[in-house]
Amino acid sequence: MCEEGIRIDSIGIDTWGVDFVLLDQQGQRVGLPVAYRDSRTNGLMAQAQQQLGKRDIYQRSGIQFLPFNTLYQLRALTEQQPELIPHIAHALLMPDYFSYRLTGKMNWEYTNATTTQLVNINSDDWDESLLAWSGANKAWFGRPTHPGNVIGHWICPQGNEIPVVAVASHDTASAVIASPLNGSRAAYLSSGTWSLMGFEKPDAIYQ
């Protein structure tokens, strides 16, 4: 597009949730990303519910229980691949990693961060109790930022600096934002990997 002279105002990246890339102190990848459909998390969700309490986990995160949530992926990683831990300096969710590759700047966008089941619904920051159970170091993560900020700039081959913006980087969040919900009786149905139905409320329900 740049070569054809088409003006690009900005770039925004969204992907699926929960999956992540590990980086060392130099920003180089540590190991390979593992898809959420991998079986390494088998049994860990039940273990977390038994050790932390299902109600407590939900009241902290407000996120549905899915066996592939990042909470359980990180537990699997730290238990099954402990040799990687000394090399890890950062953990970026997929859209944040792609933005990092374009800009050299790290960002942890809120909508995708919530899919991890590691963000505290009251503080909008990483929950220390859930992180401790996962085995991950809080230093691997920066404070989640809300959509709309400019992460950095990508310099295209023609030399133009194009802003890379943190959109609602969980694909379902972007779909919901784009839905023409008019009034309190409106609902949405987002069909992708699976179908998700819901409606907007001013406050989260997490009891």
PyMOL commands that set and color helices and strands:
alter all, ss='L'
color gray80, all
select helices_A, chain A and resi 39-41+44-52+54-61+70-80+82-87+94-103+110-114+128-134+138-140+171-178
alter helices_A, ss='H'
color red, helices_A
select strands_A, chain A and resi 11-12+20-23+90-93+150-155+161-165+188-191+195-198
alter strands_A, ss='S'
color yellow, strands_A
deselect
rebuild
show_as cartoon
